[in-house]
Amino acid sequence: MANATLNVKGMSCGHCVKAVEGSVGKLAGVSEVKVNLETGTVAVDFNSDVVTLDVIKETIDDQGYDVE
């Protein structure tokens, strides 16, 4: 199991949290997603044999947020 904390710009409300947690949480291999609006971060626990960090970043980007 791998984990990553990503800096994400553009998240500001509960809808943002649901959009990111929902879309990333649906990816095969992702076991947990936590958004922290105060710090602008997304923490993800995932199986790197099933899903890559690049796919996770693309999924967040597809929701309209900028991953640094």
C-alpha positions in Angstrom: 0.0 0.0 0.0 1.3 3.5 -0.9 0.2 6.9 0.3 0.5 10.4 -1.0 -0.5 13.9 0.1 -1.1 16.2 -2.8 -1.4 20.0 -2.8 -4.5 20.9 -4.6 -5.6 24.5 -5.5 -9.2 25.6 -6.1 -11.0 23.6 -3.4 -13.1 25.9 -1.1 -16.3 24.2 0.0 -18.1 21.0 0.9 -19.0 20.4 -2.8 -15.3 20.4 -3.6 -14.6 17.8 -0.9 -17.4 15.5 -2.2 -16.3 15.9 -5.8 -12.7 15.0 -5.1 -13.3 12.3 -2.5 -16.1 10.8 -4.6 -14.1 10.7 -7.9 -10.8 9.5 -6.5 -12.5 7.1 -4.1 -14.2 5.3 -7.0 -10.8 4.4 -8.6 -9.8 0.8 -8.4 -7.0 0.4 -5.9 -7.8 3.5 -3.8 -8.6 2.6 -0.2 -9.0 6.0 1.4 -9.2 9.6 0.4 -9.2 12.6 2.8 -9.5 16.2 1.7 -8.4 19.0 4.0 -9.8 22.3 2.9 -7.7 24.3 5.4 -4.4 23.1 4.1 -5.5 22.5 0.5 -4.3 18.9 0.5 -5.7 15.5 -0.5 -4.3 12.5 1.3 -4.7 9.2 -0.6 -4.0 5.6 0.4 -3.8 3.4 -2.7 -2.4 0.2 -4.1 0.3 1.3 -6.6 0.0 -2.1 -8.4 -3.5 -1.2 -9.4 -3.6 2.6 -9.8 -0.8 5.1 -10.4 -0.4 8.5 -8.8 -0.6 10.1 -12.2 -4.1 8.6 -12.7 -5.1 10.0 -9.3 -3.8 13.4 -10.2 -5.7 13.3 -13.6 -8.9 12.4 -11.8 -8.6 15.4 -9.5 -7.7 17.6 -12.4 -10.8 16.3 -14.3 -12.9 17.6 -11.4 -11.6 21.2 -12.1 -8.9 21.5 -9.5 -5.1 22.1 -9.9 -2.8 19.5 -8.5 0.7 20.8 -7.8 
